[in-house]
Structure formats: C-alpha cells, structure tokens
Amino acid sequence: MIDFITKHFNFIVYFFELIAFITGVILFKKHKSKATKIFIFFLAYIVFVEFVGCILTYLKANAIVQFVRQLGVTTRLWYNVFWLFGSVVLILFYYYNLFKIKMFKTMIKYISLLYVLIFTIHVVFNYDAFFNAHHTFYFILDASIIFICVTLFCLELLKSDDLLNISKSFSVYATFGLFLWWLVTTPIIFYESYNTTADWDFANLKRRVFLFANIFMYTCFVLGLIASKPQKN
C-alpha cells in the first residue's frame, strides 16, 4: 500500500486538490463572506497550476517545454514560482480580507509589499539558482509569512465572538490546514540535498510526508466548506 501511494503520489494529490475545488464550486453561493470566496478562487488557482504542471511533466515533447529548454532552463523547478510566490500572495490577500481589526489589515498590507520586494530581489540576484534548483530561502520565507498570518488570526479569534462557534468558521479549518502543512513540510526542505536518485529512501520519505500533509490540508478545506456556517462581510 505504501509503495502504491508513493509511486502514484502526484495523482493522489491531484485527486484531493480537485475534490477541494469542486466542493468550493458547489458551495460557492452558500458562502457570503468575500474572504471565503477568495479562498475558493485560490483553490481554482491551485487546480490551474497543477494542470499546467501536468503538461510540463507528462507532455515533455510539446512546443512550450521545448521553447523553455532552448532558453537554457533544463529543469521544471522554475515552475515553483507559481507555488512559492503566487500561492502565498493569494493567501495574504485572503487574510487581508478576512481580518476585521484594522491594525492587522495594515500589517498584512505591509508584509505583502515587503514579501514581494524580498522575493523579487532574491530572484534577480539568484537567477540561475531559482530556475534550476530548489532554494531553502524561499520555503523559510513563505513559512514565516504563513506563521505570521496564523498568529494574527489566532489573536483576532481570541478577541471575537467566533471563538464561541469555532466549529462553524471556515477560516479556522483553512488556517489549521495551512498551518499544519507548513509546519510538517518545512523541516524536510532542509535536507533537500538528499533528494536524489542516490538516496531513494529519503526521496520516498519526502513524497510520503508531502502526500499525507496534502491529504490532511485539503481534507480540512473540504470539511470547512461543508461544515462552516456562511458568514456575511
């Protein structure tokens, strides 16, 4: 069983991502909150990114992939910009619209600007490393952003009436899923140098960690969309 899920890691993850997106589409009208609607668009973004990623992975002979290779980019790691940057920007936008405390909204706004600036500068000065190799810096930066958002969310939750009805708040499910995903996956990135064909034990361990982290996170999203009580802006 373990060997099966390790071998078909990508397709299992695709399945749970698609389930989360379909659930969001079906229940889109149920949720009145602008923040929740933004999160559903975030799920749509994930599905779109994965769809393009499938083309780049499994249809390597197509014109787009060949053109990118002619530019000197020989790996698919450049595509991580859509995960490492795009996803975090959308998550920041989600929390900006979710928070009600003005100070927290302002903090998220400036954190977003600072994040974009730091990410852009690092890519410019580490162009080759970004497009041809994983860099731990991006994962640490992204994890730091998520943890800041989670901390602010918890502080606001403690000051609001939502704490009394926590099981009906989608933002609690979403935050819990995101927090656990980054908490579990970030440490393993520090050992990325072992993720090679020379060490299949670590490569398979990494796949399993990411697989179960993804299953848990998207399950939280689905349960949140179903169980949460619609909230108006």
ZIGI-V377264 format. One record per helix or strand. SS is the DSSP state (a for helix, b for strand). FROM is the first residue (numbers start at 1). TO is the last residue. If there is no record, write none. Layout:
ss | from | to
SS | FROM | TO
SS | FROM | TO
This chain:
ss | from | to
a | 2 | 7
a | 9 | 26
a | 34 | 58
a | 63 | 70
a | 77 | 98
a | 102 | 125
a | 127 | 132
a | 136 | 158
a | 161 | 168
a | 170 | 189
a | 192 | 194
a | 200 | 227
